Amino acid sequence: MTADPDLADLVGVDTALVVVAAGVILVWALALGVWKYHGIRTSPDRTAHIYVDIAHRAALMYSFATLVLAALVELSAFPTTVNVIAAAVPIVFFVAAIAAYCIHGALRDTTNQFVDSTPGTYLFMLALIVGEIGGVLVLVAGVLVRLT
């Protein structure tokens, strides 16, 4: 009988880090589901605040998107540092978006965060677009390099 392989023998440390991030985001999504359920149960119109609903759905989707990043990281030909940075950038923006939705849900201050946006919202959204798409493109390029 052989010993079970260590996680490091199965996947790279970069992949393991991204999988853990996906798990943390998924647990957060499940907790947000409890908050959403509470809002549905206790509100007169039987709906959670729109940003609680958005936070819950976004966290669920981002947890699975993070798993896709983990697959790309594992298949990438690039060095661990490049993979970690390329995956971390979109993950940081995923977490920032969920956190912003949670804040709006808790404060119940808006139903559209872009109506009376704060200074810097445009620049943040631009950075989000470039960071998320750029990070994914780097990882896809790493997979393509491995395939060639």
DSSP file (Angstrom, degrees, kcal/mol; ACC not computed):
  #  RESIDUE AA STRUCTURE BP1 BP2  ACC     N-H-->O    O-->H-N    N-H-->O    O-->H-N    TCO  KAPPA ALPHA  PHI   PSI    X-CA   Y-CA   Z-CA
    1    1 A M              0   0    0      0, 0.0     2,-0.3     0, 0.0     0, 0.0   0.000 360.0 360.0 360.0 135.1    0.0    0.0    0.0
    2    2 A T        -     0   0    0      1,-0.1     2,-0.1     3,-0.0     0, 0.0  -0.667 360.0-105.3 -99.1 154.4    1.3    3.4   -0.9
    3    3 A A        -     0   0    0     -2,-0.3    -1,-0.1     1,-0.1     3,-0.1  -0.423  43.0 -96.7 -72.6 149.9    1.0    6.6    1.1
    4    4 A D        -     0   0    0     -2,-0.1    -1,-0.1     1,-0.1     2,-0.1  -0.435  46.8-108.3 -64.5 139.5   -1.5    9.2   -0.1
    5    5 A P        -     0   0    0      0, 0.0    -1,-0.1     0, 0.0     2,-0.1  -0.373  31.4-111.6 -70.1 149.2    0.2   11.9   -2.2
    6    6 A D    >>  -     0   0    0      1,-0.1     3,-1.3    -3,-0.1     4,-0.8  -0.393  27.8-110.8 -70.9 157.0    0.6   15.3   -0.7
    7    7 A L  H >> S+     0   0    0      1,-0.3     4,-2.5     2,-0.2     3,-1.2   0.880 120.3  60.8 -55.4 -38.3   -1.4   18.2   -2.2
    8    8 A A  H 34 S+     0   0    0      1,-0.3    -1,-0.3     2,-0.2     5,-0.1   0.762 100.5  54.6 -63.7 -23.9    1.9   19.6   -3.5
    9    9 A D  H <4 S+     0   0    0     -3,-1.3    -1,-0.3     1,-0.1    -2,-0.2   0.702 113.3  42.5 -79.4 -19.2    2.4   16.3   -5.5
   10   10 A L  H << S+     0   0    0     -3,-1.2     2,-0.3    -4,-0.8    -2,-0.2   0.876 126.2   3.2 -93.4 -45.3   -1.1   16.8   -7.1
   11   11 A V  S  < S-     0   0    0     -4,-2.5    -1,-0.3     1,-0.0     2,-0.0  -0.926  80.6 -93.7-139.7 162.1   -1.2   20.5   -7.9
   12   12 A G     >  -     0   0    0     -2,-0.3     4,-2.4     1,-0.1     5,-0.2  -0.313  36.4-111.7 -73.1 161.2    1.1   23.5   -7.7
   13   13 A V  H  > S+     0   0    0      1,-0.2     4,-2.3     2,-0.2     5,-0.2   0.847 119.2  57.4 -61.1 -33.8    1.1   25.8   -4.7
   14   14 A D  H  > S+     0   0    0      2,-0.2     4,-1.8     1,-0.2    -1,-0.2   0.919 108.0  45.8 -63.9 -43.0   -0.4   28.5   -7.0
   15   15 A T  H  > S+     0   0    0      1,-0.2     4,-2.6     2,-0.2    -2,-0.2   0.925 111.0  52.8 -64.6 -44.3   -3.3   26.3   -7.9
   16   16 A A  H  X S+     0   0    0     -4,-2.4     4,-2.4     1,-0.2    -2,-0.2   0.902 107.9  51.5 -59.0 -42.2   -3.9   25.4   -4.3
   17   17 A L  H  X S+     0   0    0     -4,-2.3     4,-2.1     1,-0.2    -1,-0.2   0.907 111.4  46.8 -61.1 -42.1   -4.0   29.0   -3.3
   18   18 A V  H  X S+     0   0    0     -4,-1.8     4,-2.3     2,-0.2    -2,-0.2   0.881 110.5  52.3 -70.5 -37.4   -6.6   29.8   -5.9
   19   19 A V  H  X S+     0   0    0     -4,-2.6     4,-2.3     2,-0.2    -2,-0.2   0.913 109.2  50.3 -63.4 -41.6   -8.7   26.8   -5.0
   20   20 A V  H  X S+     0   0    0     -4,-2.4     4,-2.5     2,-0.2    -2,-0.2   0.918 109.0  51.9 -61.5 -42.8   -8.6   27.9   -1.3
   21   21 A A  H  X S+     0   0    0     -4,-2.1     4,-2.5     1,-0.2    -2,-0.2   0.913 108.5  51.3 -59.5 -42.4   -9.7   31.4   -2.5
   22   22 A A  H  X S+     0   0    0     -4,-2.3     4,-2.3     1,-0.2    -1,-0.2   0.910 110.3  49.4 -60.7 -42.0  -12.6   29.8   -4.4
   23   23 A G  H  X S+     0   0    0     -4,-2.3     4,-2.4     2,-0.2    -2,-0.2   0.903 110.2  49.5 -64.1 -41.9  -13.6   27.9   -1.3
   24   24 A V  H  X S+     0   0    0     -4,-2.5     4,-2.3     2,-0.2    -2,-0.2   0.921 112.1  48.2 -63.8 -43.8  -13.5   31.0    0.9
   25   25 A I  H  X S+     0   0    0     -4,-2.5     4,-2.4     2,-0.2    -1,-0.2   0.885 110.7  52.3 -64.7 -37.7  -15.7   32.9   -1.6
   26   26 A L  H  X S+     0   0    0     -4,-2.3     4,-2.3     2,-0.2    -2,-0.2   0.918 109.0  48.7 -64.9 -43.2  -18.1   30.0   -1.8
   27   27 A V  H  X S+     0   0    0     -4,-2.4     4,-2.3     1,-0.2    -2,-0.2   0.914 111.2  51.2 -61.2 -41.7  -18.5   29.9    2.0
   28   28 A W  H  X S+     0   0    0     -4,-2.3     4,-2.5     1,-0.2    -2,-0.2   0.916 108.8  51.7 -59.4 -44.0  -19.1   33.7    1.9
   29   29 A A  H  X S+     0   0    0     -4,-2.4     4,-1.7     1,-0.2    -2,-0.2   0.903 109.1  49.9 -60.0 -42.3  -21.7   33.1   -0.8
   30   30 A L  H  X S+     0   0    0     -4,-2.3     4,-1.2     2,-0.2    -1,-0.2   0.901 110.5  49.3 -65.8 -39.9  -23.5   30.6    1.4
   31   31 A A  H  X S+     0   0    0     -4,-2.3     4,-1.8     1,-0.2     3,-0.3   0.893 108.6  53.6 -64.4 -39.0  -23.5   32.9    4.3
   32   32 A L  H  X S+     0   0    0     -4,-2.5     4,-2.7     1,-0.2    -1,-0.2   0.833 102.1  59.7 -64.0 -31.0  -24.9   35.7    2.1
   33   33 A G  H  X S+     0   0    0     -4,-1.7     4,-2.6     2,-0.2    -1,-0.2   0.861 103.0  51.2 -63.1 -35.6  -27.6   33.2    1.2
   34   34 A V  H  X S+     0   0    0     -4,-1.2     4,-2.6    -3,-0.3    -2,-0.2   0.920 110.6  48.3 -65.7 -43.6  -28.6   33.1    4.9
   35   35 A W  H  X S+     0   0    0     -4,-1.8     4,-2.3     2,-0.2    -2,-0.2   0.916 112.3  49.3 -61.7 -43.5  -28.7   36.9    4.9
   36   36 A K  H  X S+     0   0    0     -4,-2.7     4,-2.4     2,-0.2    -2,-0.2   0.923 110.6  49.9 -61.7 -45.1  -30.8   36.9    1.8
   37   37 A Y  H  X S+     0   0    0     -4,-2.6     4,-2.7     1,-0.2    -2,-0.2   0.911 109.2  52.1 -60.3 -43.0  -33.2   34.3    3.3
   38   38 A H  H  X S+     0   0    0     -4,-2.6     4,-2.1     1,-0.2    -1,-0.2   0.920 109.6  49.6 -59.8 -43.2  -33.5   36.4    6.4
   39   39 A G  H  X S+     0   0    0     -4,-2.3     4,-1.7     1,-0.2     8,-0.3   0.900 111.6  48.5 -62.6 -40.3  -34.4   39.4    4.3
   40   40 A I  H  < S+     0   0    0     -4,-2.4    -2,-0.2     1,-0.2    -1,-0.2   0.912 113.9  46.6 -65.4 -42.4  -37.0   37.4    2.4
   41   41 A R  H  < S+     0   0    0     -4,-2.7    -2,-0.2     1,-0.2    -1,-0.2   0.824 120.8  35.9 -69.2 -31.8  -38.5   36.0    5.6
   42   42 A T  H  < S+     0   0    0     -4,-2.1    -1,-0.2    -5,-0.2    -2,-0.2   0.598  93.2  93.4-104.7 -11.4  -38.7   39.3    7.5
   43   43 A S  S >< S-     0   0    0     -4,-1.7     3,-1.4    -5,-0.2     5,-0.0  -0.581  73.9-128.7 -86.3 147.9  -39.5   41.9    4.8
   44   44 A P  T 3  S+     0   0    0      0, 0.0    -1,-0.1     0, 0.0    -4,-0.0   0.839 111.7  44.4 -60.5 -33.6  -43.1   42.9    4.2
   45   45 A D  T 3  S-     0   0    0      2,-0.2     3,-0.1    -3,-0.0    -5,-0.1   0.362 111.9-120.4 -94.5   7.0  -42.7   42.3    0.4
   46   46 A R  S <  S+     0   0    0     -3,-1.4     2,-0.4     1,-0.2    -6,-0.2   0.834  74.4 114.1  59.6  37.5  -40.9   39.0    1.0
   47   47 A T        -     0   0    0     -8,-0.3    -1,-0.2    -7,-0.0    -2,-0.2  -0.989  63.7-125.2-133.3 146.8  -37.7   40.1   -0.9
   48   48 A A        -     0   0    0     -2,-0.4   -12,-0.1     1,-0.1   -11,-0.0  -0.466  51.0 -78.8 -77.4 160.1  -34.2   40.7    0.3
   49   49 A H    >>  -     0   0    0     -2,-0.1     4,-2.2     1,-0.1     3,-0.9  -0.333  46.4-115.3 -56.5 144.1  -32.6   44.1   -0.4
   50   50 A I  H 3> S+     0   0    0      1,-0.3     4,-2.5     2,-0.2    -1,-0.1   0.832 114.9  50.6 -56.4 -36.5  -31.5   44.2   -4.0
   51   51 A Y  H 3> S+     0   0    0     59,-0.3     4,-2.2     2,-0.2    54,-0.3   0.751 106.7  53.8 -78.7 -21.8  -27.8   44.4   -3.1
   52   52 A V  H <> S+     0   0    0     -3,-0.9     4,-2.3     2,-0.2    -2,-0.2   0.915 112.1  46.1 -68.3 -44.4  -28.1   41.5   -0.7
   53   53 A D  H  X S+     0   0    0     -4,-2.2     4,-2.4     2,-0.2     5,-0.2   0.921 114.0  47.8 -61.5 -45.3  -29.5   39.5   -3.6
   54   54 A I  H  X S+     0   0    0     -4,-2.5     4,-3.0     1,-0.2     5,-0.3   0.914 111.0  51.1 -63.5 -43.3  -26.7   40.8   -5.9
   55   55 A A  H  X S+     0   0    0     -4,-2.2     4,-2.6     2,-0.2     5,-0.2   0.922 111.1  48.8 -60.6 -44.2  -24.0   40.0   -3.4
   56   56 A H  H  X S+     0   0    0     -4,-2.3     4,-2.0   -24,-0.2    -2,-0.2   0.948 116.1  41.4 -61.1 -50.7  -25.3   36.5   -2.9
   57   57 A R  H  X S+     0   0    0     -4,-2.4     4,-2.5     1,-0.2     5,-0.2   0.911 115.3  50.4 -66.2 -42.5  -25.5   35.8   -6.7
   58   58 A A  H  X S+     0   0    0     -4,-3.0     4,-3.4    -5,-0.2     5,-0.2   0.924 109.6  50.7 -62.7 -43.8  -22.2   37.5   -7.5
   59   59 A A  H  X S+     0   0    0     -4,-2.6     4,-2.1    -5,-0.3   -30,-0.2   0.905 110.2  50.1 -62.8 -40.6  -20.4   35.5   -4.8
   60   60 A L  H  X S+     0   0    0     -4,-2.0     4,-1.5    -5,-0.2    -1,-0.2   0.954 115.4  42.7 -60.3 -48.6  -21.8   32.3   -6.1
   61   61 A M  H  X S+     0   0    0     -4,-2.5     4,-2.3     1,-0.2    -2,-0.2   0.907 113.9  50.8 -65.8 -41.2  -20.7   33.1   -9.6
   62   62 A Y  H  X S+     0   0    0     -4,-3.4     4,-2.2     1,-0.2    -1,-0.2   0.832 104.1  58.9 -67.9 -30.8  -17.3   34.5   -8.6
   63   63 A S  H  X S+     0   0    0     -4,-2.1     4,-1.2    -5,-0.2    -1,-0.2   0.928 111.6  40.7 -63.2 -41.9  -16.6   31.3   -6.5
   64   64 A F  H  X S+     0   0    0     -4,-1.5     4,-1.7     2,-0.2    -2,-0.2   0.848 111.8  55.4 -74.8 -33.3  -16.9   29.2   -9.6
   65   65 A A  H  X S+     0   0    0     -4,-2.3     4,-2.0     1,-0.2    -1,-0.2   0.878 105.1  54.7 -62.4 -36.0  -15.1   31.8  -11.8
   66   66 A T  H  X S+     0   0    0     -4,-2.2     4,-2.0     1,-0.2    -1,-0.2   0.851 103.5  54.7 -67.0 -33.7  -12.2   31.4   -9.3
   67   67 A L  H  X S+     0   0    0     -4,-1.2     4,-2.1     2,-0.2    -1,-0.2   0.875 105.4  52.8 -65.4 -35.9  -12.2   27.7   -9.9
   68   68 A V  H  X S+     0   0    0     -4,-1.7     4,-2.4     1,-0.2    -2,-0.2   0.916 107.2  52.2 -63.2 -41.5  -11.8   28.4  -13.6
   69   69 A L  H  X S+     0   0    0     -4,-2.0     4,-2.9     1,-0.2    -2,-0.2   0.910 106.5  54.1 -59.0 -40.7   -8.9   30.5  -12.7
   70   70 A A  H  X S+     0   0    0     -4,-2.0     4,-2.5     1,-0.2    -1,-0.2   0.909 108.2  48.9 -60.9 -42.1   -7.4   27.6  -10.7
   71   71 A A  H  X S+     0   0    0     -4,-2.1     4,-1.8     2,-0.2    -1,-0.2   0.922 112.5  47.9 -63.3 -43.5   -7.7   25.3  -13.7
   72   72 A L  H  X S+     0   0    0     -4,-2.4     4,-1.1     1,-0.2    -2,-0.2   0.903 111.2  51.3 -63.7 -40.8   -6.0   27.9  -15.9
   73   73 A V  H >< S+     0   0    0     -4,-2.9     3,-0.6     1,-0.2    -2,-0.2   0.931 109.7  49.8 -60.7 -46.0   -3.3   28.4  -13.3
   74   74 A E  H 3< S+     0   0    0     -4,-2.5    -1,-0.2     1,-0.2    -2,-0.2   0.851 116.1  41.9 -63.5 -34.2   -2.6   24.7  -13.1
   75   75 A L  H 3< S+     0   0    0     -4,-1.8    -1,-0.2    -5,-0.2    -2,-0.2   0.567  91.1 111.4 -90.1  -9.2   -2.4   24.4  -16.9
   76   76 A S    <<  -     0   0    0     -4,-1.1    67,-0.2    -3,-0.6    66,-0.1  -0.353  58.5-150.6 -70.0 143.5   -0.3   27.5  -17.4
   77   77 A A        +     0   0    0     65,-1.7    -1,-0.1    62,-0.2    66,-0.1   0.516  66.8 105.1 -85.4  -6.9    3.3   27.3  -18.6
   78   78 A F  S    S-     0   0    0      1,-0.1     5,-0.0    61,-0.1    -2,-0.0  -0.295  82.8 -87.5 -76.2 160.0    4.2   30.5  -16.8
   79   79 A P     >  -     0   0    0      0, 0.0     4,-2.4     0, 0.0     3,-0.3  -0.212  40.3-106.3 -62.9 156.7    6.1   30.6  -13.5
   80   80 A T  H  > S+     0   0    0      1,-0.2     4,-2.9     2,-0.2     5,-0.2   0.877 118.9  54.7 -51.3 -45.1    4.3   30.4  -10.2
   81   81 A T  H  > S+     0   0    0      1,-0.2     4,-2.3     2,-0.2    -1,-0.2   0.915 109.0  47.2 -60.1 -44.4    4.7   34.1   -9.4
   82   82 A V  H  > S+     0   0    0     -3,-0.3     4,-2.8     1,-0.2    -1,-0.2   0.929 113.9  48.2 -62.7 -45.0    3.2   35.1  -12.8
   83   83 A N  H  X S+     0   0    0     -4,-2.4     4,-2.3     2,-0.2     5,-0.3   0.910 111.3  49.5 -63.1 -42.9    0.3   32.8  -12.2
   84   84 A V  H  X S+     0   0    0     -4,-2.9     4,-2.7    -5,-0.2    -1,-0.2   0.931 114.8  44.0 -63.7 -44.8   -0.4   33.9   -8.7
   85   85 A I  H  X S+     0   0    0     -4,-2.3     4,-2.0    -5,-0.2    -2,-0.2   0.931 113.1  51.1 -65.7 -44.7   -0.3   37.6   -9.7
   86   86 A A  H  < S+     0   0    0     -4,-2.8    -1,-0.2    -5,-0.2    -2,-0.2   0.863 117.6  39.4 -62.7 -35.8   -2.5   37.0  -12.8
   87   87 A A  H  X S+     0   0    0     -4,-2.3     4,-1.9    -5,-0.2    -1,-0.2   0.854 111.5  57.9 -79.7 -36.3   -5.1   35.1  -10.7
   88   88 A A  H  X S+     0   0    0     -4,-2.7     4,-2.9    -5,-0.3     5,-0.2   0.862  97.4  61.5 -64.9 -36.3   -4.9   37.4   -7.7
   89   89 A V  H  X S+     0   0    0     -4,-2.0     4,-1.8     1,-0.2    -1,-0.2   0.960 109.6  38.4 -59.9 -54.2   -5.8   40.5   -9.6
   90   90 A P  H  > S+     0   0    0      0, 0.0     4,-2.7     0, 0.0    -1,-0.2   0.906 115.6  54.6 -63.1 -37.5   -9.3   39.3  -10.7
   91   91 A I  H  X S+     0   0    0     -4,-1.9     4,-2.7     1,-0.2    -2,-0.2   0.911 106.0  51.6 -62.2 -41.1   -9.8   37.6   -7.4
   92   92 A V  H  X S+     0   0    0     -4,-2.9     4,-2.4     1,-0.2    -1,-0.2   0.911 112.4  46.5 -61.3 -41.6   -9.1   40.9   -5.5
   93   93 A F  H  X S+     0   0    0     -4,-1.8     4,-2.4    -5,-0.2    -2,-0.2   0.868 109.8  53.7 -69.6 -35.2  -11.7   42.6   -7.8
   94   94 A F  H  X S+     0   0    0     -4,-2.7     4,-2.4     2,-0.2    -2,-0.2   0.955 112.4  44.5 -59.1 -48.9  -14.2   39.8   -7.2
   95   95 A V  H  X S+     0   0    0     -4,-2.7     4,-2.7     1,-0.2    -2,-0.2   0.895 112.1  51.9 -64.3 -41.3  -13.9   40.3   -3.5
   96   96 A A  H  X S+     0   0    0     -4,-2.4     4,-2.4    -5,-0.2    -1,-0.2   0.904 110.3  48.9 -62.6 -41.3  -14.0   44.1   -3.7
   97   97 A A  H  X S+     0   0    0     -4,-2.4     4,-2.4     2,-0.2    -2,-0.2   0.943 112.4  47.0 -64.3 -47.4  -17.2   43.8   -5.8
   98   98 A I  H  X S+     0   0    0     -4,-2.4     4,-2.4     1,-0.2    -2,-0.2   0.927 112.5  50.8 -60.2 -44.0  -18.9   41.4   -3.3
   99   99 A A  H  X S+     0   0    0     -4,-2.7     4,-2.4     1,-0.2    -1,-0.2   0.910 109.4  50.3 -60.6 -43.1  -17.8   43.6   -0.4
  100  100 A A  H  X S+     0   0    0     -4,-2.4     4,-2.4     1,-0.2    -1,-0.2   0.909 110.3  49.9 -62.5 -41.3  -19.3   46.7   -2.1
  101  101 A Y  H  X S+     0   0    0     -4,-2.4     4,-2.4     1,-0.2    -1,-0.2   0.901 110.3  51.0 -63.6 -39.5  -22.6   44.9   -2.7
  102  102 A C  H  X S+     0   0    0     -4,-2.4     4,-2.8     2,-0.2     5,-0.2   0.909 108.8  51.0 -63.4 -41.6  -22.6   43.8    1.0
  103  103 A I  H  X S+     0   0    0     -4,-2.4     4,-2.8     1,-0.2     5,-0.3   0.944 112.2  45.7 -61.9 -47.6  -22.0   47.4    2.1
  104  104 A H  H  X>S+     0   0    0     -4,-2.4     4,-1.8     1,-0.2     5,-0.8   0.876 113.6  50.8 -63.9 -35.9  -24.9   48.7    0.0
  105  105 A G  H  <5S+     0   0    0     -4,-2.4    -2,-0.2   -54,-0.3    -1,-0.2   0.897 113.5  44.3 -66.8 -40.3  -27.1   45.8    1.2
  106  106 A A  H  <5S+     0   0    0     -4,-2.8    -2,-0.2     1,-0.2    -1,-0.2   0.907 120.1  40.1 -70.8 -42.4  -26.3   46.5    4.9
  107  107 A L  H  <5S-     0   0    0     -4,-2.8    -2,-0.2    -5,-0.2    -1,-0.2   0.747  90.1-149.6 -77.4 -23.0  -26.7   50.3    4.5
  108  108 A R  T  <5 +     0   0    0     -4,-1.8    -3,-0.2    -5,-0.3    -4,-0.1   0.888  49.7 141.2  53.3  40.4  -29.8   49.9    2.2
  109  109 A D      < +     0   0    0     -5,-0.8     2,-0.3    -6,-0.2    -1,-0.1   0.572  59.0   5.5 -93.5 -11.1  -28.5   53.2    0.8
  110  110 A T        -     0   0    0     -6,-0.4   -59,-0.3     1,-0.1     3,-0.2  -0.990  41.2-149.0-162.0 161.5  -29.2   52.6   -2.9
  111  111 A T  S    S+     0   0    0     -2,-0.3     2,-0.2     1,-0.3    -1,-0.1   0.313 101.6  35.5-113.3   1.2  -30.8   50.3   -5.4
  112  112 A N    >>  -     0   0    0      1,-0.0     3,-1.8     4,-0.0     4,-0.5  -0.771  66.6-160.8-154.3 105.0  -28.2   51.4   -8.1
  113  113 A Q  T 34 S+     0   0    0      1,-0.3     5,-0.2    -2,-0.2    -1,-0.0   0.598  90.8  57.7 -65.7 -10.6  -24.6   52.1   -7.0
  114  114 A F  T >4 S+     0   0    0      1,-0.1     3,-0.7     3,-0.1    -1,-0.3   0.528  84.8  80.0 -97.6  -6.2  -24.0   54.1  -10.1
  115  115 A V  T <4 S+     0   0    0     -3,-1.8     2,-0.2     1,-0.3    -2,-0.1   0.982 116.3   9.8 -65.3 -57.3  -26.8   56.6   -9.8
  116  116 A D  T 3< S-     0   0    0     -4,-0.5    -1,-0.3     0, 0.0    -2,-0.1  -0.512  95.0-178.6-116.9  61.2  -25.0   58.9   -7.3
  117  117 A S    <   -     0   0    0     -3,-0.7    -3,-0.1    -2,-0.2     3,-0.1  -0.180  25.4-114.3 -67.0 154.7  -21.6   57.3   -7.5
  118  118 A T    >   -     0   0    0     -5,-0.2     3,-1.9     1,-0.1     4,-0.3  -0.435  43.9 -81.2 -82.5 159.6  -18.6   58.5   -5.5
  119  119 A P  T 3  S+     0   0    0      0, 0.0    -1,-0.1     0, 0.0     0, 0.0  -0.364 119.5  33.1 -58.4 138.9  -15.6   60.1   -7.0
  120  120 A G  T 3> S+     0   0    0     -3,-0.1     4,-2.7    -2,-0.0     5,-0.2   0.298  81.4 113.2  96.9  -9.6  -13.3   57.4   -8.3
  121  121 A T  H <> S+     0   0    0     -3,-1.9     4,-2.6     1,-0.2     5,-0.2   0.922  78.6  49.4 -61.4 -43.5  -16.0   55.0   -9.3
  122  122 A Y  H  > S+     0   0    0     -4,-0.3     4,-2.4     1,-0.2    -1,-0.2   0.928 112.8  46.5 -61.6 -45.2  -15.2   55.3  -13.0
  123  123 A L  H  > S+     0   0    0      2,-0.2     4,-2.6     1,-0.2    -1,-0.2   0.890 112.0  51.3 -65.9 -38.5  -11.5   54.8  -12.4
  124  124 A F  H  X S+     0   0    0     -4,-2.7     4,-2.7     2,-0.2    -2,-0.2   0.930 111.0  47.9 -62.3 -44.4  -12.2   51.8  -10.2
  125  125 A M  H  X S+     0   0    0     -4,-2.6     4,-2.6     2,-0.2    -2,-0.2   0.885 111.3  50.8 -65.1 -38.0  -14.5   50.3  -12.8
  126  126 A L  H  X S+     0   0    0     -4,-2.4     4,-2.5     2,-0.2     5,-0.2   0.928 111.8  47.1 -63.5 -44.5  -11.8   50.9  -15.5
  127  127 A A  H  X S+     0   0    0     -4,-2.6     4,-3.2     2,-0.2     5,-0.3   0.895 111.3  52.5 -63.3 -40.1   -9.2   49.2  -13.3
  128  128 A L  H  X S+     0   0    0     -4,-2.7     4,-3.0     2,-0.2     5,-0.4   0.938 110.5  47.3 -59.8 -48.2  -11.7   46.3  -12.6
  129  129 A I  H  X S+     0   0    0     -4,-2.6     4,-2.0     1,-0.2     5,-0.4   0.948 117.8  40.8 -59.8 -50.7  -12.2   45.8  -16.4
  130  130 A V  H  X S+     0   0    0     -4,-2.5     4,-2.4     1,-0.2     5,-0.3   0.917 118.4  47.5 -65.6 -43.3   -8.5   45.9  -17.2
  131  131 A G  H  X S+     0   0    0     -4,-3.2     4,-2.4    -5,-0.2     5,-0.2   0.928 115.3  42.1 -66.4 -47.5   -7.5   43.8  -14.2
  132  132 A E  H  X S+     0   0    0     -4,-3.0     4,-2.0    -5,-0.3     5,-0.2   0.964 122.3  38.5 -66.4 -51.3  -10.1   41.0  -14.5
  133  133 A I  H  X S+     0   0    0     -4,-2.0     4,-2.7    -5,-0.4    -2,-0.2   0.924 118.0  50.5 -66.5 -42.8   -9.8   40.7  -18.3
  134  134 A G  H  X S+     0   0    0     -4,-2.4     4,-2.3    -5,-0.4    -2,-0.2   0.922 109.8  49.5 -61.5 -45.6   -6.0   41.1  -18.2
  135  135 A G  H  X S+     0   0    0     -4,-2.4     4,-1.8    -5,-0.3    -1,-0.2   0.915 113.4  46.4 -60.5 -43.7   -5.5   38.6  -15.5
  136  136 A V  H  X S+     0   0    0     -4,-2.0     4,-2.8    -5,-0.2     5,-0.2   0.917 110.8  52.8 -65.6 -42.6   -7.6   36.0  -17.3
  137  137 A L  H  X S+     0   0    0     -4,-2.7     4,-2.6     1,-0.2    -2,-0.2   0.884 106.7  53.0 -61.4 -38.1   -5.8   36.7  -20.6
  138  138 A V  H  X S+     0   0    0     -4,-2.3     4,-2.0     2,-0.2    -1,-0.2   0.931 112.0  45.4 -61.3 -44.5   -2.4   36.2  -19.0
  139  139 A L  H  X S+     0   0    0     -4,-1.8     4,-1.8     2,-0.2    -2,-0.2   0.898 112.0  50.4 -68.2 -39.8   -3.5   32.8  -17.7
  140  140 A V  H  X S+     0   0    0     -4,-2.8     4,-2.5     1,-0.2    -1,-0.2   0.908 109.5  52.1 -62.6 -40.2   -5.1   31.8  -21.0
  141  141 A A  H  X S+     0   0    0     -4,-2.6     4,-2.5     1,-0.2    -2,-0.2   0.894 106.5  54.5 -61.2 -39.3   -1.8   32.8  -22.7
  142  142 A G  H  X S+     0   0    0     -4,-2.0   -65,-1.7     2,-0.2     4,-1.7   0.872 109.0  47.3 -62.1 -37.2    0.0   30.6  -20.3
  143  143 A V  H  X S+     0   0    0     -4,-1.8     4,-1.8   -67,-0.2    -2,-0.2   0.908 111.3  51.1 -69.0 -42.6   -2.2   27.6  -21.3
  144  144 A L  H  X S+     0   0    0     -4,-2.5     4,-1.0     1,-0.2    -2,-0.2   0.881 107.9  52.5 -63.0 -37.7   -1.7   28.4  -25.0
  145  145 A V  H >< S+     0   0    0     -4,-2.5     3,-0.6     1,-0.2    -1,-0.2   0.914 108.6  50.9 -63.1 -41.8    2.1   28.5  -24.4
  146  146 A R  H 3< S+     0   0    0     -4,-1.7    -1,-0.2     1,-0.2    -2,-0.2   0.863 108.6  52.7 -62.7 -35.0    1.9   25.1  -22.8
  147  147 A L  H 3<        0   0    0     -4,-1.8    -1,-0.2     1,-0.2    -2,-0.2   0.697 360.0 360.0 -75.2 -19.0   -0.1   23.7  -25.7
  148  148 A T    <<        0   0    0     -4,-1.0    -1,-0.2    -3,-0.6    -2,-0.2   0.472 360.0 360.0 -95.3 360.0    2.5   24.9  -28.3
